[in-house]
Amino acid sequence: MTISPEVKQQLEDIIRDNNTIFSRIIKAMPIWAEISMMEGETTSEKIYRFLYGYPECPHGKIRHFDNIKRGFKFCARSKNECHCNRESTSKKTSEVKRENNWFKNKPSFSLSVDVARTVISDIMKDHGSQSWVQMISANEGVVGAILAHTSDEFETKERIWQFMNPNTQVYCKCGNNLPFNNLMIGYRKYCSSTCEYKGENHSNIMKKHWSNLTQEEQNAWIRGIKS
């Protein structure tokens, strides 16, 4: 199933900004008709599969769903029992070493901002999210552009996100750093669930969303609550 970049971005924004009620919002949208056809035991799993697919274990074992942010677990908890867990750990170790080299070995040149963003966009479009950092790190010109336009204060993945989203907010209204999710979602909206600047409460969020729904979507929402 092919999903348009616009729809994918809209769903990711809803997930990022409505941590506890995103599934109810998405179930009231017309796109739910397609999402509901996906395999999965929970609404979150169906949404995740719709957005990112199912990462099959290369050894044919079943991977169980964790949550909307983490996706699927490895096929076994122990690295001795799960080859893909061991392979992923080894890969992450290599990526960390490569990321550290960003700061130790400055690239000899950098691409222009527009060209570097195009290269990164192509990588994200054509490859799975687990390989994004590795592939971006392998392009010296892209790394040079990222280092030139982001601060050493942030981790590698955050710097990639900031480079691709230059107007992104990295600090909470209270002044604390916003927690970073991943390169698919970016930063959380608030620094914590108890932040004094939590913003709109649950009721206001629901009212705002409700006012933007068509009559058909509102009816679908009501049917979903009653069922």
N, C-alpha and C positions, 0 to 999 in steps of 0.2 A: 504494500500500500504506500502510495506517495503522498506526502503531506507538504503543502506549500509553505515556504518560509514565513509568510505573513501569519498563517494560522498557527504554526509552531511557536512563533514569537508571542502571539496573543495568549496561548495556553501557558507558556512558560512565565509570562508576566502575571497571570492569574495565580499560578502556583506560588510564585515568589512573594506576592503581595498579600495573599490570603491563606496563610499557612494552615489554619484550622478548618476553613470552610471552602477550600478550592474545589473539592469534589462536588459539593452541592451546587456551586456556581456553574461548573462545567456540565453537570447533568441537566441543567436548565437550558443549555445552549443547543442549537440545531446540530452542531457537530457531534453531539453525544450519540446520535443515531449510528454514526460510523464507529465511534469509540466503543460503544456497547457490544459491537460484534467481535471485538478482540477477545482472545483467550485470556483467562485470568480469573482468580477467585475473588478479588476485591476490585472496587472502583479504581483505587490508586494503581493497581497493577495493570488494569486495562488502559488507563491513561498513559502510564509509562511505556507500555508496549506500543501504543499508538504513536508516541513521540519518538522513541528510540529503538523499538524492536526488542527482540529477545536475544541476549548474548549467549549463544549455545556453548556448552562446555566442549572443548575440542576432543574430549575423550568420551563423549556420548552420555555423560551423566546428567541428572536433572539438577537445575539450579533453582532455588526457591526465592521468591520475592521478599525483599526486606522492607523498603519504604520508597516513597516517591523521589527522595533526594539521593538515596544510595543505590536504588535499583535492585539488582539481583545479587544474592549471596553466592559464594563459591559453592561447588557441589559437595564439599565437606569442610568442616571447621579446621581440621588439622592439615598442615602443609604436607605431612608425610602421607596422608590419605588422599589429598587433592592435588593433582598435578597442575591444574590451572591456577590454584592458589600459590603454589611454589613458583610457577613461571611468572605470575603477576608480581610477587614480592621481589624476585630477581630483577624484573623490568623496572619496578619503581626505584630500586636501589641504583640502577644505572641512570635513571632519569634524574635522581637527586644529585648524583655526581656530575651529570652534564649541566644541570641547572646551576650548581655551584661554580662551574667553570665560566658562566656568564660574567661573574664578577671578578674572577681571577685573571681571565684572559680576555681583555677587551677586543671586540672585533676590529679588524683593520679598516672596515668601511661599513656604510649603512645605506640601505635603499631609501628612497623618498617615502614619506608617510603614506601617500596614496598607493604606491606600488606595493609596499610592505603589507598594507591592509588587504589589498587584493590577493596577495599570496596566502595570507592567513585565512581569508574567507574561503579560498579554494581548498585549502587543507581541511578546514572544518566541514566543508560541504561534501568532500569526496572521501573522507576517512572517519573512522570511529573516534569518539571522544577520548578513548584511552591512549591513542597515539598522537594526539594533537601537540602536547608539549614536546614530545620526542622529535616530531617532524619540524616543528617551529624552531626548536633549539639547533637543529642541524643546518639551518639556513643562516649563515653569518650575516648577510645583509639585513635580514629581518630582525635578528637579535640586536644588531647595531642600531636600527631605527627605534626599537622598543626601549633600549637603554637610554637613548638620547632624549626620549620624550616622556619618560616616567621616572619616579623617584626610587632610590635605593631603599627607602623606608619599607617598601612592600615586597612580598614574596613574588616568585616568578609568575605563577598563575594569575595573581592579582595584576601584575604589570602588563601581562598580555591582555587581560580584560579591560584595563584602563586605556591601553593603547587603542583597542578596538572601539571603546565606548568613552571618548574623551570627556564627556559631560557627566559621567557617572558620579554619584555621591558615595564617598568612602568613609564619611564620618556621620555619626548619628546626630540628631538635633541636640542631644545632651553633651556632645563633644567627644564621646567615646568612638573608637574605631568600630565600624560595622563588620560583623563576621562575614567571611567570604565563603560562599557555598561551593561553586565549581564554575568551570568555563561555559557551562550551558545556562546557568541561572544567574551567576554573578553574586552581588552582595545582598544580604538581607536588608529589609526595610528599616529595622530597628536593632539596636545593639543587644537587646535581651527582651524576654517576655514581660519583664517587670519594669522596663524603662518608663520613666515618668512622662516621656514624650511619645508614648505608644501611639498617639494620634487618634484617629477615628476608632470608636469602640465598635463592638460587633454589630450593634443595632444600626449605627449610622452606615456602616459598610453595606449591610443588607439593604437598607433603604436606598442608598445610592445606586447599587446594582439593580435593584428592582425597577427603579425609575427608567433605567436604560433598556429594559427588556421590552420586547414586543408583546402584544396580547397573547400570541401563540406560545411564546417562551414562558410567560407568566403562568399560563394554564398548564404547561408541561411541568413547571416547578411544583405547582399545587398537586398535580397527579402524583409526582414523585414523592412528596411528603406523605400523602395519604396511603400510598402503596406499601 
